[in-house]
C-alpha cells in the first residue's frame, strides 16, 4: 500500500513599500488631474454663459428686426392708402450738436434745448428751427417734437432720416431716426429720436424727409 506525504510549504510575504519619490510623483499626478478638471469645468461654464449671452443678443436682434419689419409694413399700408400724385416729399435741413461744441452760425454758446419747440419752415428751401442742442455727456434717449405747419406742407404721412454731413459722425449715435407721430393731439408733428453714445461729441448737419399729403386727396 502506497503512502502519500504532504509537505507544507511556507510563503513569506515581504512588506510593499513606496519610496518618497514615487509618493511625490503620484501626488503631483493626482493634483494635475484635479487642476485639469477644475480648468475644464471653468471653461465649460464660461462658454456656456457666452453662448447663452450670444443667443440672447441674437434673439434681441431678431425681435428688433421683426419690430422694424412690422413698422415698415404699417408705414407701407398708410402710404398705399393715398394716391401717389398727391404725396410730396420735403427735405428739411437740420443741425444738431452737443453743448461742448459751438453752435452752427453763432460764436456764442447756445444752451441745450431738449424741451424746446421746433418748427419746420418752407420758403427758399425747407428746414427746422432752431438747432437741436444736446447737453454734453448725455446718453439718455431724447425725443424732439417738430411741428409741421399744414398751410405750407400739407398733412405729414411719413418721415425718415436722410443725408448727414459729415457722414462718419453718425457713428456717434446709438439712435437717430425720425417718424411721423400719430398719437392723439400730435397731428402735423414729426418726432426725432436721438441717443448719443458715451463720451461722444456731436456737430452735424442732416436732413429729414417728410412725406406730405396735399389737401386735395
KATAQUI-V568307 format. One record per residue. N is the residue number from 1. NEAR is the number of other ideal C-beta (glycine too) atoms within 8 Angstrom. Layout:
n | near
N | NEAR
N | NEAR
This chain:
n | near
1 | 2
2 | 3
3 | 4
4 | 4
5 | 4
6 | 4
7 | 4
8 | 4
9 | 4
10 | 4
11 | 4
12 | 4
13 | 4
14 | 4
15 | 4
16 | 4
17 | 4
18 | 6
19 | 6
20 | 5
21 | 6
22 | 8
23 | 9
24 | 8
25 | 8
26 | 9
27 | 8
28 | 8
29 | 8
30 | 8
31 | 8
32 | 8
33 | 8
34 | 8
35 | 8
36 | 8
37 | 8
38 | 8
39 | 8
40 | 8
41 | 8
42 | 8
43 | 8
44 | 8
45 | 8
46 | 8
47 | 8
48 | 8
49 | 8
50 | 8
51 | 8
52 | 8
53 | 8
54 | 8
55 | 8
56 | 8
57 | 8
58 | 8
59 | 8
60 | 8
61 | 8
62 | 8
63 | 8
64 | 8
65 | 8
66 | 8
67 | 8
68 | 8
69 | 8
70 | 8
71 | 8
72 | 8
73 | 8
74 | 8
75 | 9
76 | 8
77 | 8
78 | 10
79 | 11
80 | 6
81 | 5
82 | 11
83 | 6
84 | 5
85 | 4
86 | 10
87 | 13
88 | 8
89 | 8
90 | 12
91 | 9
92 | 13
93 | 10
94 | 13
95 | 10
96 | 13
97 | 15
98 | 15
99 | 12
100 | 6
101 | 9
102 | 8
103 | 12
104 | 9
105 | 3
106 | 7
107 | 3
108 | 5
109 | 6
110 | 10
111 | 6
112 | 7
113 | 10
114 | 9
115 | 3
116 | 6
117 | 5
118 | 12
119 | 9
120 | 17
121 | 9
122 | 9
123 | 5
124 | 2
125 | 6
126 | 10
127 | 9
128 | 12
129 | 7
130 | 8
131 | 12
132 | 14
133 | 14
134 | 15
135 | 8
136 | 8
137 | 7
138 | 9
139 | 8
140 | 5
141 | 7
142 | 10
143 | 8
144 | 11
145 | 11
146 | 14
147 | 10
148 | 12
149 | 10
150 | 9
151 | 4
152 | 7
153 | 14
154 | 9
155 | 10
156 | 15
157 | 11
158 | 11
159 | 11
160 | 9
161 | 10
162 | 9
163 | 5
164 | 12
165 | 7
166 | 6
167 | 6
168 | 5
169 | 10
170 | 9
171 | 6
172 | 10
173 | 12
174 | 6
175 | 8
176 | 10
177 | 8
178 | 10
179 | 10
180 | 11
181 | 9
182 | 4
183 | 5
184 | 3
185 | 4
186 | 8
187 | 5
188 | 9
189 | 12
190 | 15
191 | 12
192 | 13
193 | 13
194 | 14
195 | 12
196 | 12
197 | 10
198 | 4
199 | 4
200 | 9
201 | 8
202 | 13
203 | 10
204 | 13
205 | 9
206 | 12
207 | 11
208 | 16
209 | 12
210 | 15
211 | 13
212 | 14
213 | 12
214 | 9
215 | 7
216 | 4
217 | 7
